[in-house]
Structures are given as C-alpha cells and as structure tokens.
Amino acid sequence: MNLILIALKDEAPSLSHHTEVHYTGVGKINAAIAATELITQYRPTRVINFGTAGGITVGTGLYQCTKFVQRDMTCEALGCVPGQTPFESDIYLGDAQGLTCSTGDNFVMNPALTIPADVVDMEAYAIAKVCKRYNIPFLCWKYVTDSADTSAHADWNSMVSTGEPYYLAQLELLGIRF
C-alpha cells in the first residue's frame, strides 16, 4: 500500500476521497505527527509526498526532490553547523544526486538561504525523517508556485491547487490509478 501525504486539501482537492491520500497540516510538527500515526496505522510499503514549494533555483513546475534539509535548525552554539540537529551527524537526508528541498516552519519570502537548496517547503524533511526511522521508501514531488520572494504569499495563494494535475500524472507514471 502507498501512503500519499499532502499538507493541505487545497493543494489537491480532488484527491481527498482516495483512501491512500491523507492531509498532514502545515509545518514540520504536524507532518511528523501525521506521518508517524499513518505509518503505524497502515504499514505502507512506500510514502509519497506532494505539495507546493517556493523555487530557489527552479521556476514554476513539478520537481522531484531527493535530498532534504531543515533550514531552521540552528544550533551553532552547541557546535553544530546550520541544519544539523544536535548529537546527530547528518545534515541532509536522502540522495545527494537530486534536487534539495529545504524544510522549515516559516514561509520563505527571501530566496537567500543559509543552507543552499533548490526548493523550500514546510513538511518534506519531517516526513523524510519519519520514513527513515521506519525504514520506508520515501518519494517527494513539489510543485513550485512562487519564487520565495516578497510576492510569494500572493503567488502561492493564486497557484496553490495548480499542481494537482501534475500529481495525478506522476501517480499514473508510478502505476497508481485513481
């Protein structure tokens, strides 16, 4: 069974009636709680995350992300580098070969990031970390709605559901039909 996680129903409204689709809510904590509860309940063979993102190195469109970092983990006073959780060695999760998704509990409106990334979101790192903990394959696609700049909030509001047809097409490529 696949577990498909999306932050908000607004990002993919027509998918809401499918049993494999669940909405996590916004932010790392909501995403981690939902992913943990749903993984323990359903025991999926794979977790797929779709959602909106701000583009740093890419423009509007759907992109697969394979590397994840949390941009708001800043514990330099404890001897950590930006993005490093204290007492853990890894800063990034996932495959170093693909696009990097920077996750944090803030809506990015300035594309100058401390930790380089291709896109910014608010959930993927948390879901990736839960999947790593439970040893479940994780796939992630983000639809870039804005440029993570001063107009990001207006652009996101007008484009929030624009990615849905691309999510459906990606699911079909994965052999998942609704």
SULFENRA-V499417 format. One record per helix or strand. SS is the DSSP state (helix for helix, strand for strand). FROM is the first residue (numbers start at 0). LEN is the number of residues. Records with the same first field share a line. If there is no record, write none. Layout:
SS = FROM-LEN + FROM-LEN
This chain:
strand = 1-5 + 20-3 + 45-10 + 60-10 + 92-2 + 98-5 + 118-3 + 136-10
helix = 8-3 + 12-3 + 27-15 + 75-3 + 123-11 + 151-8 + 163-10
